Structures are given as structure tokens and as C-alpha cells.
């Protein structure tokens, strides 16, 4: 189970980073969290449609926050 505190910490970091951020960038800005905690939070955010995870040509995982469009 992913705690709200972990999810909020990772979401705030992703919003601060802006555009497509690498998983390593997120890890660097969350030194108090383990790789597993960050991964689980990103997995949760992805499943709820809050972020989008892609793999770049260099096989680097990129994470982007998803902003709902009005309409």
C-alpha cells in the first residue's frame, strides 16, 4: 500500500520539475525516499491518471504530470 505522504511528496516533486522528468531526477530530489518508494508512488500516480510514464529512445524512463483539460 502506498501512503498518501509518499504520493504527495513525489507528485509535488514532479510538479516542481515540470516537463518530462527522468526517474533519476525525481530520485535526486527525494533523497529521503528509497527507489522502491518512488517507484510505487509513480506507479500509483500512473494508475490514477495523474502522471504519464514513457520510455525515451535512450531507454530512460520519463515521467510527466498530466493536467486535465477542460471541456
N, C-alpha and C positions, 0 to 999 in steps of 0.2 A: 504494500500500500504506500502510495506517495503522499507525503504530508503536504498540507497547504503551504507551510512555511518554505519548503524546498521549491515547490512550484512557483510561488510568488517571487522568490529570490532569483530563479532562473528567468522567469518572464520579465522581471524588471531589468535584468542584465541584457536580455535580448532587445528590449525596447530602447535601452541606452545605446547599444551598439548600432542600431539602425538596420540598414540593408542586409544583404546576405552575410551572415557571420559564420565563421568556421567553428566547429565544435571546440577546437583548441583555444580560440579567442574567448569563448564562453568559460572554458575551464580556467583560463588565466585570470578572469575577473571574478571567479568564485573559488578562491583558494581554500576556503573553509569546507568546501564540499568535495566528496570523492567523485571519481569518474562515474561510478555506478549511480550515485545520487543525481548527478547532472543528466546522465543518460535516461534514467527513469522519469525525471521531471520533463525532459524534452519529449519522451515517448508519450507521456500523459497529455502534454500540450498539443502534440500532433494528433492524437486520437480525438481530442475535443475540438479540433479545427482552429486552434489558437496560433499554431505555427506550422510552417511547411518545411519539410526536410528534403533536401536534394543532394545528389552526388555530382560533384564537378568533374570535368574532364581529367583533372589530376587526382581523381578518386578521393577528394577531400569532402567530408560531409559538411554541408552548408545549411544553416537554419535561418529562417526568416519569419518574422511575425506576420500574421495575416490580419488585415484590417477589414472588417465587414464594410461592404458598400451599401449605401442607402438606395432604396428603390423599390 
